[in-house]
């Protein structure tokens, strides 16, 4: 049983069967159904290797991420894989770590596997220390197949590139949250962050936007970079506290760091939210673990991941898509803020 | 450039080149190096499709899990993928959810893809409600290719099956933790759990073992099943508390549920650990989020995952492996217990 039998049974061309198998949008619903029912009747399982050689698709999408055990990325992978499967695509997962060489070799490996497209999950692929040629491997790959960045952003308007970015409006979200703290009378706001990824720096910009809009000075001592764990965040606040720099609010670029802020306050008997307001980011399960529970910015990982896959499917089906798709975040108010 | 050129250059047979490419152990180190340097000199990239047709391997291992966003499973996937990549295997990830039909179709899909082996990550694949034929699809698949269960267990001693289980000694770990609470004078210990997976029921058995060994009655009201989230755990303890059933310790089958116990105690002004001792399971990041921080049983996800991959690589290389490999857990003492 092969594609010829399906084409004969359905009374359509082999090219049409191929288009249906590949999820191409340029097939009428009626034709699609005819092909699918022929496949069903004939109990036809497309052989992946034959398909690889003949139709040039494995119905597989590569997902690259730096660290699949990170809570945000684990959720992104979950939603990406789920959505890909809905469209009959498989996910080939590659975790690259933070090494630039590993990223390039993972990308090459996926190209060698002849996947249909690649999704880069997480903004760590677009970071300050990438250097001037740091994204060349992404742009080169995007000349071969469509690439979607989830929560990262690269200019997709280049000759022959199919490069798309789907992301959350992080900058606006942090700006809005900081503005609410300022309106509530907070003046000494600490911004706590760990990385220099695209999204991390975007959030930092959002914080300075809010301070600038309110005519408040942005003091470098209040922009605290720390290691990406509870102890790192807590230690950074301890240092500020020891040097007798007053602060009445903390915005963290990640819930993990906000947990460190709650722990810092608890250790010193500082009342949250009365004497210290704290806002986390990601609205992850960690936000529900602390006492009081964290107010957190929800960056809509499910929505962003789902839209990234739909965009890719559209492009793989021969359609076009905008190079940039931005989703609004949402502030989830719990008990570490008074507003 | 193809496998024949490599064989010619290295002065070995095509079968030997194939064995080296497939990570087969039955190749001397000297021969392996000769083949690898020939590959390097010729700049030979094995074509995945050609390899699929010719050598019958894609150098890919399927990972099936029920929910990649679960913290334990996200960590397992991370370590499995990392270890597979060390051996030049790719991970094809399939998340099945909890639907039995989806599990079977995911398995079939991986078989159709002709992966080299399959790892079932998480004990949810082996659960009470699977029914009498519930594992037939796993056993059938294990006649075609090697299957490794991570934290689940199926009898691998069947004709023509390559079925292996790598898991943590959950039962012994819970028994030991409960025994320590009993020795410390706790008599009214609640066991809090959510699922009926292999590992969940094993832990429950460990709890009853400890009670039996101490000659204490196992009261069904103190075996509390709840939904797998903070609110579920908390609600279950609230119900017990409202019905005036005294309890002085909680062992939870998952850190998430233990967080619910900490929140319950906080809400009622119950002192932890003085008036209530709490032990979680998994030693996840959640254990560090609460105040006080959770004592938790570490079920060694990194070690279990790494050993699962090494076992699979050994089998794929033509070697043999024991059907069962058990790793000991470790109790990580923090501040929700007094011992």
Interface residues (C-beta under 8 A of the other chain):
Chain A: X45 X47 X48 X49 X52 X53 X60 X63 X67 X68 X69 X71 X74 X75 X77 X78 X79 X81 X82 X85 X90 X91 X92 X93 X94 X95 X109 X112 X113 X114 X230 X256 X259 X262 X263 X266 X285 X286 X288 X289 X290 X291
Chain B: X45 X47 X48 X49 X52 X53 X60 X63 X67 X68 X69 X71 X74 X75 X77 X78 X79 X81 X82 X85 X90 X91 X92 X93 X94 X95 X109 X112 X113 X114 X230 X256 X259 X262 X263 X266 X285 X286 X288 X289 X290 X291
